[in-house]
Amino acid sequence: MWKNVMKGSALAVLVWSVSGTGLANELTSEEFEKGLKAEAAQFSKIYSINEDEALHRLKWQAAAGDVVARLRDQYQNRLAGLYIEHAPTERIVVRLKGNERVASRAFNVSDEQVAVEFVVGAPHTQAELQQAIATNPDTLKATFPGLQGTHTDPRTGEVVLTVLGGDKESRQMRSKAESASQDLGVPVRVRTIPVPLERQAVRGSGSLDMGCTTAFVVKRTTGTTTGVTTAAHCGPGNANYTGVDGASAALTYQARSFTARNDEQWYTSTATEEPKFYANSTTTPRTLTGRRTQASTAVGNNFCHYGSTTGYSCGDVDATDFQPTSYTCGPASNPVPCDATWISMVPPSSGTGLACAGGDSGGPWFVSTVATGIHSAGASTGTGIGDCLLAVYQSTDRLSSLGLQLLYGP
């Protein structure tokens, strides 16, 4: 339902009431609330805010997911960037190409009000920036031999190049960035990382018990067959599962999707498969209640993950159109360039809270009891909290390519 509300003599603020039984149930379920409190405890330490404030931030982000997806769809022809700001207040910022103004909006979702601010006048849409990258891959790789990946920055309207190097290389890259900007016809920024972005299965491994992590329990979209997922680059073939709780099972390999945008495979077993996953606790798993689509994910979101090597840690969404270039996608027998469809994560903006390392591949990315993706790659100096400089995951959207859907609990 639409309502127009006037704030003094300012522009009208459009208020949308977003309703839906499924969404309301997810945001208010006991399982979701419990998981959110655990995340809030983690983020309160990272951001030096109290747990109540952290909990409000995470609840607000959960409510904002559907709003983000609606805005992307409605303004796709003008969209220059969309991101979340947490200070001075929680809000979604939408940057648009052209000078036609759009009134600020507020969406009422469950008990949360999601404010949206529009900023017009951007010279390029996000699609135009992405096209500039897509049409100049050879130029970029020749100019930046240590190129690890590319993405667009929705906050600044720049193409961002992630390049292997230290402080010395960072200074050298500035002049190269200016040259690349002229070649591409769009603003270019370079950031350096001291370690390469790599797939994070343990070296030499090819099976779950040898070096990867399971993500979520799934079921076929038709029928009742259930199973569990991991990353496709871990290698096909049967595997042995050992749970955090000590439970074990023999897994039978079913299929994988290993393409420019997919890195997933799944197994079945004779064991009872429950819609649960481990996060911050090694004794109490969480019950999966929903998923976050890629369209509803925004730069600035706070998500967490679990890996068999590094355990539980959290970070910030850095890009929703990340394109890895330090490795190819697909199997060794048929390698292909990776698409710009991956989601990248970085350490929290005001702290060090992210960990990733070899062995974490295939593990779950989530917020509370909601799945966001499956871990694929990372750049890390070690296995501790704060050692992960960049992590990359595949959205849960891709599970449909295997004819699968997530299995949710009651």
C-alpha positions as a Markdown table, in Angstrom:
| # | Residue | x | y | z |
|---|---|---|---|---|
| 1 | Met | 0.0 | 0.0 | 0.0 |
| 2 | Trp | 1.3 | 3.5 | -0.9 |
| 3 | Lys | 1.0 | 6.5 | 1.3 |
| 4 | Asn | 2.2 | 10.1 | 0.8 |
| 5 | Val | 3.5 | 11.9 | 3.9 |
| 6 | Met | 4.6 | 15.5 | 4.0 |
| 7 | Lys | 7.5 | 16.6 | 6.2 |
| 8 | Gly | 7.0 | 20.4 | 6.6 |
| 9 | Ser | 7.8 | 22.1 | 3.3 |
| 10 | Ala | 10.3 | 19.5 | 2.2 |
| 11 | Leu | 9.8 | 17.1 | -0.7 |
| 12 | Ala | 7.2 | 14.5 | -0.1 |
| 13 | Val | 8.5 | 11.3 | 1.5 |
| 14 | Leu | 6.9 | 8.2 | 0.0 |
| 15 | Val | 6.1 | 5.6 | 2.6 |
| 16 | Trp | 5.6 | 2.0 | 1.5 |
| 17 | Ser | 4.2 | -0.7 | 3.7 |
| 18 | Val | 5.9 | -3.9 | 2.9 |
| 19 | Ser | 3.9 | -6.9 | 4.1 |
| 20 | Gly | 4.1 | -10.7 | 3.7 |
| 21 | Thr | 3.4 | -13.5 | 6.1 |
| 22 | Gly | 6.7 | -15.3 | 5.2 |
| 23 | Leu | 8.8 | -12.2 | 5.8 |
| 24 | Ala | 7.1 | -11.3 | 9.0 |
| 25 | Asn | 7.4 | -14.8 | 10.4 |
| 26 | Glu | 11.1 | -14.9 | 9.5 |
| 27 | Leu | 11.9 | -11.6 | 11.2 |
| 28 | Thr | 10.0 | -12.5 | 14.4 |
| 29 | Ser | 10.7 | -16.2 | 14.7 |
| 30 | Glu | 12.4 | -17.4 | 17.9 |
| 31 | Glu | 15.2 | -19.2 | 16.0 |
| 32 | Phe | 16.0 | -16.0 | 13.9 |
| 33 | Glu | 16.0 | -13.8 | 17.0 |
| 34 | Lys | 18.3 | -16.2 | 18.9 |
| 35 | Gly | 20.8 | -16.3 | 16.0 |
| 36 | Leu | 20.6 | -12.5 | 15.6 |
| 37 | Lys | 21.5 | -12.0 | 19.2 |
| 38 | Ala | 24.6 | -14.1 | 18.7 |
| 39 | Glu | 25.6 | -12.0 | 15.7 |
| 40 | Ala | 24.9 | -8.9 | 17.7 |
| 41 | Ala | 27.3 | -10.0 | 20.4 |
| 42 | Gln | 30.0 | -10.4 | 17.8 |
| 43 | Phe | 29.4 | -7.1 | 16.0 |
| 44 | Ser | 29.2 | -5.1 | 19.2 |
| 45 | Lys | 32.8 | -6.1 | 19.8 |
| 46 | Ile | 33.9 | -5.4 | 16.3 |
| 47 | Tyr | 32.2 | -2.0 | 16.0 |
| 48 | Ser | 32.6 | -0.9 | 19.7 |
| 49 | Ile | 28.8 | -0.4 | 20.1 |
| 50 | Asn | 26.5 | -1.9 | 22.7 |
| 51 | Glu | 24.7 | -5.2 | 21.9 |
| 52 | Asp | 21.2 | -3.5 | 21.7 |
| 53 | Glu | 22.5 | -1.1 | 19.0 |
| 54 | Ala | 24.1 | -4.0 | 17.2 |
| 55 | Leu | 20.9 | -6.0 | 17.4 |
| 56 | His | 18.9 | -3.1 | 16.0 |
| 57 | Arg | 21.3 | -2.8 | 13.1 |
| 58 | Leu | 21.0 | -6.4 | 12.2 |
| 59 | Lys | 17.2 | -6.4 | 12.5 |
| 60 | Trp | 17.1 | -3.3 | 10.3 |
| 61 | Gln | 19.3 | -5.0 | 7.6 |
| 62 | Ala | 17.0 | -8.1 | 7.6 |
| 63 | Ala | 14.0 | -5.8 | 7.0 |
| 64 | Ala | 15.8 | -3.9 | 4.3 |
| 65 | Gly | 16.6 | -7.0 | 2.1 |
| 66 | Asp | 13.3 | -6.9 | 0.2 |
| 67 | Val | 13.5 | -3.2 | -0.2 |
| 68 | Val | 17.0 | -3.4 | -1.7 |
| 69 | Ala | 15.7 | -5.9 | -4.3 |
| 70 | Arg | 12.7 | -3.7 | -5.2 |
| 71 | Leu | 14.9 | -0.7 | -5.6 |
| 72 | Arg | 17.3 | -2.5 | -7.9 |
| 73 | Asp | 14.5 | -3.6 | -10.1 |
| 74 | Gln | 12.6 | -0.3 | -10.2 |
| 75 | Tyr | 15.7 | 1.8 | -11.0 |
| 76 | Gln | 17.8 | -0.6 | -13.0 |
| 77 | Asn | 18.0 | 1.7 | -16.1 |
| 78 | Arg | 19.4 | 4.6 | -14.0 |
| 79 | Leu | 21.1 | 2.7 | -11.2 |
| 80 | Ala | 24.7 | 4.0 | -10.5 |
| 81 | Gly | 25.0 | 2.4 | -7.1 |
| 82 | Leu | 23.1 | 1.1 | -4.1 |
| 83 | Tyr | 24.6 | 0.7 | -0.6 |
| 84 | Ile | 23.8 | 0.7 | 3.1 |
| 85 | Glu | 25.0 | 3.3 | 5.5 |
| 86 | His | 24.9 | 2.8 | 9.3 |
| 87 | Ala | 25.8 | 6.3 | 10.5 |
| 88 | Pro | 24.5 | 8.7 | 11.4 |
| 89 | Thr | 21.4 | 6.6 | 10.9 |
| 90 | Glu | 20.6 | 3.4 | 9.1 |
| 91 | Arg | 19.5 | 4.0 | 5.6 |
| 92 | Ile | 19.8 | 2.8 | 2.0 |
| 93 | Val | 21.5 | 5.2 | -0.4 |
| 94 | Val | 20.6 | 4.9 | -4.1 |
| 95 | Arg | 22.8 | 6.8 | -6.7 |
| 96 | Leu | 21.1 | 7.5 | -10.0 |
| 97 | Lys | 22.4 | 8.7 | -13.4 |
| 98 | Gly | 20.9 | 11.9 | -14.7 |
| 99 | Asn | 19.5 | 14.9 | -12.9 |
| 100 | Glu | 15.8 | 13.9 | -12.5 |
| 101 | Arg | 15.2 | 14.1 | -8.8 |
| 102 | Val | 13.4 | 11.3 | -6.8 |
| 103 | Ala | 11.8 | 11.9 | -3.4 |
| 104 | Ser | 13.2 | 10.2 | -0.3 |
| 105 | Arg | 11.2 | 7.2 | 0.8 |
| 106 | Ala | 10.6 | 5.2 | 3.9 |
| 107 | Phe | 9.5 | 1.5 | 3.9 |
| 108 | Asn | 7.6 | 0.1 | 6.8 |
| 109 | Val | 8.7 | -3.5 | 7.1 |
| 110 | Ser | 7.5 | -5.5 | 10.1 |
| 111 | Asp | 8.4 | -3.2 | 13.0 |
| 112 | Glu | 11.3 | -1.4 | 11.2 |
| 113 | Gln | 11.2 | 1.7 | 9.1 |
| 114 | Val | 13.7 | 1.5 | 6.2 |
| 115 | Ala | 14.8 | 5.0 | 5.0 |
| 116 | Val | 15.9 | 5.5 | 1.4 |
| 117 | Glu | 17.8 | 8.5 | 0.1 |
| 118 | Phe | 18.3 | 9.1 | -3.6 |
| 119 | Val | 21.4 | 10.9 | -4.9 |
| 120 | Val | 21.1 | 12.0 | -8.6 |
| 121 | Gly | 23.7 | 13.3 | -11.0 |
| 122 | Ala | 26.0 | 10.3 | -11.4 |
| 123 | Pro | 27.8 | 10.3 | -14.8 |
| 124 | His | 27.7 | 6.5 | -15.3 |
| 125 | Thr | 25.3 | 3.7 | -14.4 |
| 126 | Gln | 26.7 | 0.6 | -12.7 |
| 127 | Ala | 26.0 | -1.4 | -15.8 |
| 128 | Glu | 28.1 | 1.1 | -17.8 |
| 129 | Leu | 31.0 | 0.6 | -15.4 |
| 130 | Gln | 30.6 | -3.2 | -15.6 |
| 131 | Gln | 30.6 | -3.0 | -19.4 |
| 132 | Ala | 33.9 | -0.9 | -19.3 |
| 133 | Ile | 35.5 | -3.8 | -17.4 |
| 134 | Ala | 34.0 | -6.5 | -19.6 |
| 135 | Thr | 35.3 | -4.9 | -22.9 |
| 136 | Asn | 38.8 | -4.3 | -21.7 |
| 137 | Pro | 40.0 | -7.4 | -19.9 |
| 138 | Asp | 43.3 | -7.8 | -21.8 |
| 139 | Thr | 44.2 | -4.1 | -21.3 |
| 140 | Leu | 43.6 | -4.4 | -17.6 |
| 141 | Lys | 45.7 | -7.6 | -17.2 |
| 142 | Ala | 48.5 | -6.2 | -19.3 |
| 143 | Thr | 48.6 | -3.0 | -17.3 |
| 144 | Phe | 48.2 | -4.7 | -13.9 |
| 145 | Pro | 50.0 | -8.1 | -14.1 |
| 146 | Gly | 49.0 | -8.9 | -10.5 |
| 147 | Leu | 45.3 | -8.3 | -11.0 |
| 148 | Gln | 43.3 | -10.4 | -8.5 |
| 149 | Gly | 39.8 | -9.2 | -9.3 |
| 150 | Thr | 37.6 | -6.3 | -10.4 |
| 151 | His | 34.3 | -4.8 | -9.2 |
| 152 | Thr | 32.4 | -1.5 | -9.2 |
| 153 | Asp | 32.1 | 0.7 | -6.1 |
| 154 | Pro | 28.4 | 1.8 | -5.7 |
| 155 | Arg | 29.5 | 4.5 | -3.2 |
| 156 | Thr | 31.9 | 6.4 | -5.5 |
| 157 | Gly | 31.0 | 5.3 | -9.1 |
| 158 | Glu | 34.5 | 3.9 | -9.7 |
| 159 | Val | 35.9 | 0.7 | -11.2 |
| 160 | Val | 38.0 | -0.9 | -8.5 |
| 161 | Leu | 41.0 | -3.1 | -9.4 |
| 162 | Thr | 42.3 | -5.4 | -6.7 |
| 163 | Val | 46.0 | -5.9 | -7.4 |
| 164 | Leu | 48.7 | -8.1 | -5.6 |
| 165 | Gly | 51.3 | -5.8 | -3.9 |
| 166 | Gly | 52.4 | -3.9 | -0.9 |
| 167 | Asp | 52.8 | -0.2 | 0.0 |
| 168 | Lys | 55.5 | 0.3 | -2.7 |
| 169 | Glu | 53.3 | -1.1 | -5.4 |
| 170 | Ser | 50.3 | 0.8 | -4.1 |
| 171 | Arg | 52.1 | 4.1 | -4.8 |
| 172 | Gln | 53.2 | 2.9 | -8.3 |
| 173 | Met | 49.6 | 2.0 | -9.1 |
| 174 | Arg | 48.2 | 5.5 | -8.8 |
| 175 | Ser | 49.7 | 6.7 | -12.1 |
| 176 | Lys | 48.6 | 3.4 | -13.8 |
| 177 | Ala | 45.1 | 4.0 | -12.5 |
| 178 | Glu | 45.0 | 7.3 | -14.2 |
| 179 | Ser | 46.1 | 5.7 | -17.5 |
| 180 | Ala | 43.5 | 2.9 | -17.1 |
| 181 | Ser | 40.8 | 5.5 | -16.4 |
| 182 | Gln | 41.6 | 7.1 | -19.8 |
| 183 | Asp | 41.6 | 3.8 | -21.5 |
| 184 | Leu | 38.3 | 2.7 | -20.0 |
| 185 | Gly | 36.6 | 6.1 | -20.1 |
| 186 | Val | 35.4 | 5.7 | -16.5 |
| 187 | Pro | 37.0 | 6.5 | -13.1 |
| 188 | Val | 39.4 | 3.7 | -11.9 |
| 189 | Arg | 40.8 | 3.1 | -8.4 |
| 190 | Val | 43.4 | 0.5 | -7.4 |
| 191 | Arg | 43.7 | -1.2 | -4.1 |
| 192 | Thr | 46.5 | -3.6 | -3.2 |
| 193 | Ile | 46.5 | -6.8 | -1.1 |
| 194 | Pro | 49.8 | -8.4 | 0.0 |
| 195 | Val | 48.7 | -12.0 | -0.6 |
| 196 | Pro | 46.9 | -13.6 | -3.6 |
| 197 | Leu | 43.2 | -14.4 | -3.8 |
| 198 | Glu | 42.9 | -18.2 | -4.0 |
| 199 | Arg | 40.4 | -21.0 | -3.8 |
| 200 | Gln | 40.4 | -22.2 | -0.2 |
| 201 | Ala | 40.4 | -25.9 | -0.4 |
| 202 | Val | 43.4 | -27.4 | 1.4 |
| 203 | Arg | 46.2 | -28.0 | -1.1 |
| 204 | Gly | 46.1 | -31.4 | -2.7 |
| 205 | Ser | 42.7 | -32.3 | -1.4 |
| 206 | Gly | 39.8 | -33.4 | -3.5 |
| 207 | Ser | 37.2 | -34.6 | -1.0 |
| 208 | Leu | 35.3 | -33.2 | 1.9 |
| 209 | Asp | 37.2 | -35.1 | 4.6 |
| 210 | Met | 40.5 | -33.9 | 3.1 |
| 211 | Gly | 40.0 | -30.2 | 3.2 |
| 212 | Cys | 36.6 | -28.5 | 2.7 |
| 213 | Thr | 33.6 | -27.5 | 4.7 |
| 214 | Thr | 29.9 | -28.3 | 4.2 |
| 215 | Ala | 27.4 | -25.4 | 3.9 |
| 216 | Phe | 23.7 | -26.2 | 4.0 |
| 217 | Val | 21.3 | -29.1 | 3.8 |
| 218 | Val | 19.4 | -29.0 | 0.5 |
| 219 | Lys | 16.6 | -31.0 | -1.2 |
| 220 | Arg | 15.7 | -31.6 | -4.8 |
| 221 | Thr | 13.1 | -29.1 | -6.1 |
| 222 | Thr | 11.1 | -32.2 | -7.2 |
| 223 | Gly | 10.8 | -35.2 | -4.9 |
| 224 | Thr | 12.0 | -35.7 | -1.4 |
| 225 | Thr | 15.8 | -36.4 | -1.8 |
| 226 | Thr | 17.9 | -34.4 | 0.6 |
| 227 | Gly | 21.7 | -33.8 | 0.8 |
| 228 | Val | 24.4 | -31.4 | 1.7 |
| 229 | Thr | 26.4 | -28.9 | -0.3 |
| 230 | Thr | 30.0 | -27.8 | -0.5 |
| 231 | Ala | 32.2 | -26.1 | -3.2 |
| 232 | Ala | 32.7 | -27.7 | -6.6 |
| 233 | His | 36.4 | -26.9 | -6.7 |
| 234 | Cys | 36.9 | -29.3 | -3.8 |
| 235 | Gly | 36.6 | -32.0 | -6.4 |
| 236 | Pro | 34.0 | -34.6 | -7.3 |
| 237 | Gly | 33.8 | -38.1 | -5.7 |
| 238 | Asn | 32.5 | -39.6 | -2.5 |
| 239 | Ala | 33.6 | -38.1 | 0.8 |
| 240 | Asn | 33.5 | -38.7 | 4.5 |
| 241 | Tyr | 31.8 | -36.2 | 6.7 |
| 242 | Thr | 32.8 | -35.4 | 10.3 |
| 243 | Gly | 30.6 | -32.9 | 12.1 |
| 244 | Val | 31.5 | -30.3 | 14.6 |
| 245 | Asp | 29.6 | -32.4 | 17.1 |
| 246 | Gly | 31.6 | -35.5 | 16.2 |
| 247 | Ala | 28.9 | -37.1 | 14.1 |
| 248 | Ser | 30.2 | -38.9 | 11.0 |
| 249 | Ala | 28.7 | -40.1 | 7.7 |
| 250 | Ala | 29.7 | -41.4 | 4.3 |
| 251 | Leu | 28.6 | -39.0 | 1.6 |
| 252 | Thr | 27.7 | -40.1 | -1.9 |
| 253 | Tyr | 28.6 | -37.6 | -4.6 |
| 254 | Gln | 25.6 | -36.5 | -6.8 |
| 255 | Ala | 26.6 | -33.7 | -9.1 |
| 256 | Arg | 28.3 | -30.3 | -9.3 |
| 257 | Ser | 28.0 | -27.0 | -11.2 |
| 258 | Phe | 31.4 | -25.6 | -11.8 |
| 259 | Thr | 31.1 | -22.7 | -14.2 |
| 260 | Ala | 32.0 | -19.0 | -14.6 |
| 261 | Arg | 29.5 | -18.2 | -11.9 |
| 262 | Asn | 28.9 | -21.4 | -10.0 |
| 263 | Asp | 31.1 | -23.3 | -7.5 |
| 264 | Glu | 28.8 | -25.9 | -5.9 |
| 265 | Gln | 28.3 | -29.6 | -5.6 |
| 266 | Trp | 26.2 | -31.8 | -3.4 |
| 267 | Tyr | 26.1 | -35.2 | -1.7 |
| 268 | Thr | 23.5 | -37.5 | -0.2 |
| 269 | Ser | 23.9 | -39.9 | 2.7 |
| 270 | Thr | 22.1 | -42.6 | 4.6 |
| 271 | Ala | 22.2 | -40.4 | 7.8 |
| 272 | Thr | 19.4 | -38.2 | 8.9 |
| 273 | Glu | 19.9 | -34.8 | 7.4 |
| 274 | Glu | 18.5 | -31.9 | 9.4 |
| 275 | Pro | 18.1 | -28.3 | 8.2 |
| 276 | Lys | 20.8 | -27.1 | 10.6 |
| 277 | Phe | 24.3 | -25.6 | 10.4 |
| 278 | Tyr | 27.0 | -24.5 | 12.9 |
| 279 | Ala | 27.9 | -20.9 | 13.4 |
| 280 | Asn | 29.3 | -19.4 | 16.7 |
| 281 | Ser | 28.6 | -22.5 | 18.8 |
| 282 | Thr | 30.2 | -25.9 | 18.5 |
| 283 | Thr | 27.4 | -27.5 | 20.6 |
| 284 | Thr | 24.2 | -25.8 | 19.4 |
| 285 | Pro | 23.5 | -25.6 | 15.7 |
| 286 | Arg | 21.2 | -23.1 | 14.1 |
| 287 | Thr | 18.0 | -24.1 | 12.3 |
| 288 | Leu | 17.9 | -22.6 | 8.7 |
| 289 | Thr | 14.8 | -20.5 | 8.3 |
| 290 | Gly | 15.4 | -18.5 | 5.0 |
| 291 | Arg | 17.8 | -17.2 | 2.5 |
| 292 | Arg | 19.1 | -13.8 | 1.2 |
| 293 | Thr | 19.1 | -13.5 | -2.6 |
| 294 | Gln | 21.8 | -11.7 | -4.4 |
| 295 | Ala | 19.4 | -9.0 | -5.5 |
| 296 | Ser | 18.5 | -8.3 | -1.9 |
| 297 | Thr | 22.2 | -8.1 | -0.9 |
| 298 | Ala | 23.9 | -4.6 | -0.7 |
| 299 | Val | 27.3 | -3.3 | -0.1 |
| 300 | Gly | 27.4 | -2.4 | 3.6 |
| 301 | Asn | 25.5 | -5.6 | 4.8 |
| 302 | Asn | 27.1 | -7.4 | 7.7 |
| 303 | Phe | 27.3 | -11.2 | 7.2 |
| 304 | Cys | 29.1 | -14.1 | 9.0 |
| 305 | His | 30.6 | -17.4 | 7.9 |
| 306 | Tyr | 31.9 | -20.7 | 9.3 |
| 307 | Gly | 34.9 | -22.6 | 8.1 |
| 308 | Ser | 36.4 | -25.8 | 9.3 |
| 309 | Thr | 39.8 | -24.1 | 9.6 |
| 310 | Thr | 39.0 | -20.7 | 10.9 |
| 311 | Gly | 35.6 | -21.2 | 12.7 |
| 312 | Tyr | 33.2 | -18.4 | 13.1 |
| 313 | Ser | 33.9 | -14.8 | 11.9 |
| 314 | Cys | 32.1 | -11.8 | 10.3 |
| 315 | Gly | 32.7 | -9.1 | 7.8 |
| 316 | Asp | 31.1 | -6.5 | 5.5 |
| 317 | Val | 29.8 | -6.9 | 1.9 |
| 318 | Asp | 32.4 | -5.2 | -0.3 |
| 319 | Ala | 30.9 | -5.9 | -3.8 |
| 320 | Thr | 28.0 | -7.8 | -5.3 |
| 321 | Asp | 29.6 | -7.8 | -8.8 |
| 322 | Phe | 33.1 | -9.1 | -8.0 |
| 323 | Gln | 35.0 | -10.8 | -10.8 |
| 324 | Pro | 38.0 | -12.9 | -9.7 |
| 325 | Thr | 40.9 | -12.7 | -12.2 |
| 326 | Ser | 43.7 | -14.4 | -10.2 |
| 327 | Tyr | 42.2 | -17.9 | -11.0 |
| 328 | Thr | 39.9 | -19.3 | -13.6 |
| 329 | Cys | 36.5 | -20.8 | -13.0 |
| 330 | Gly | 35.3 | -24.2 | -14.0 |
| 331 | Pro | 37.2 | -27.5 | -13.9 |
| 332 | Ala | 40.8 | -27.8 | -14.9 |
| 333 | Ser | 39.7 | -29.7 | -18.1 |
| 334 | Asn | 37.5 | -26.7 | -19.2 |
| 335 | Pro | 38.7 | -23.5 | -17.5 |
| 336 | Val | 36.7 | -20.3 | -18.2 |
| 337 | Pro | 37.1 | -16.7 | -17.1 |
| 338 | Cys | 35.0 | -16.0 | -14.0 |
| 339 | Asp | 31.9 | -13.8 | -14.3 |
| 340 | Ala | 31.3 | -10.6 | -12.4 |
| 341 | Thr | 28.6 | -12.3 | -10.3 |
| 342 | Trp | 30.5 | -13.1 | -7.1 |
| 343 | Ile | 30.0 | -11.4 | -3.7 |
| 344 | Ser | 33.1 | -10.2 | -1.9 |
| 345 | Met | 33.6 | -9.6 | 1.8 |
| 346 | Val | 36.1 | -7.5 | 3.6 |
| 347 | Pro | 37.0 | -7.0 | 7.3 |
| 348 | Pro | 34.5 | -4.8 | 9.2 |
| 349 | Ser | 35.1 | -1.1 | 8.5 |
| 350 | Ser | 35.8 | -0.3 | 12.1 |
| 351 | Gly | 37.6 | -3.5 | 13.3 |
| 352 | Thr | 39.1 | -6.8 | 12.5 |
| 353 | Gly | 36.6 | -9.5 | 12.5 |
| 354 | Leu | 37.1 | -11.7 | 9.4 |
| 355 | Ala | 39.0 | -15.0 | 9.1 |
| 356 | Cys | 39.3 | -17.3 | 6.1 |
| 357 | Ala | 41.9 | -19.9 | 5.1 |
| 358 | Gly | 42.4 | -23.2 | 3.2 |
| 359 | Gly | 39.8 | -25.7 | 4.3 |
| 360 | Asp | 37.0 | -23.1 | 4.6 |
| 361 | Ser | 35.8 | -23.6 | 1.0 |
| 362 | Gly | 32.2 | -24.7 | 0.7 |
| 363 | Gly | 31.3 | -23.4 | 4.1 |
| 364 | Pro | 28.2 | -21.3 | 4.9 |
| 365 | Trp | 27.8 | -17.6 | 4.7 |
| 366 | Phe | 24.8 | -16.4 | 6.7 |
| 367 | Val | 23.1 | -13.9 | 9.0 |
| 368 | Ser | 21.4 | -15.4 | 12.0 |
| 369 | Thr | 19.4 | -18.3 | 10.5 |
| 370 | Val | 19.3 | -17.0 | 7.0 |
| 371 | Ala | 21.6 | -18.4 | 4.3 |
| 372 | Thr | 23.5 | -15.9 | 2.0 |
| 373 | Gly | 26.0 | -18.1 | 0.2 |
| 374 | Ile | 28.7 | -20.7 | -0.1 |
| 375 | His | 32.4 | -19.8 | 0.5 |
| 376 | Ser | 34.7 | -20.1 | -2.5 |
| 377 | Ala | 37.9 | -18.1 | -2.2 |
| 378 | Gly | 39.9 | -15.8 | 0.0 |
| 379 | Ala | 43.1 | -13.8 | 0.5 |
| 380 | Ser | 44.5 | -14.4 | 3.9 |
| 381 | Thr | 47.8 | -14.0 | 5.8 |
| 382 | Gly | 46.9 | -16.7 | 8.3 |
| 383 | Thr | 44.1 | -18.5 | 10.1 |
| 384 | Gly | 43.3 | -16.0 | 12.8 |
| 385 | Ile | 40.6 | -13.4 | 13.2 |
| 386 | Gly | 41.8 | -10.3 | 11.2 |
| 387 | Asp | 44.0 | -12.3 | 8.9 |
| 388 | Cys | 41.5 | -12.5 | 6.1 |
| 389 | Leu | 41.7 | -9.4 | 3.8 |
| 390 | Leu | 39.2 | -10.5 | 1.2 |
| 391 | Ala | 36.7 | -13.4 | 0.9 |
| 392 | Val | 34.5 | -14.4 | -2.0 |
| 393 | Tyr | 31.3 | -16.4 | -2.0 |
| 394 | Gln | 28.6 | -17.7 | -4.3 |
| 395 | Ser | 25.0 | -16.6 | -3.8 |
| 396 | Thr | 22.5 | -19.3 | -2.8 |
| 397 | Asp | 20.6 | -18.2 | -5.9 |
| 398 | Arg | 22.9 | -20.6 | -7.9 |
| 399 | Leu | 21.6 | -23.8 | -6.2 |
| 400 | Ser | 18.8 | -23.9 | -8.7 |
| 401 | Ser | 21.3 | -24.8 | -11.4 |
| 402 | Leu | 21.5 | -28.2 | -9.8 |
| 403 | Gly | 17.8 | -28.5 | -9.3 |
| 404 | Leu | 18.2 | -27.9 | -5.6 |
| 405 | Gln | 16.7 | -25.7 | -2.9 |
| 406 | Leu | 17.6 | -25.1 | 0.7 |
| 407 | Leu | 15.9 | -27.2 | 3.3 |
| 408 | Tyr | 14.3 | -25.0 | 6.0 |
| 409 | Gly | 13.3 | -26.0 | 9.5 |
| 410 | Pro | 10.0 | -25.4 | 11.3 |
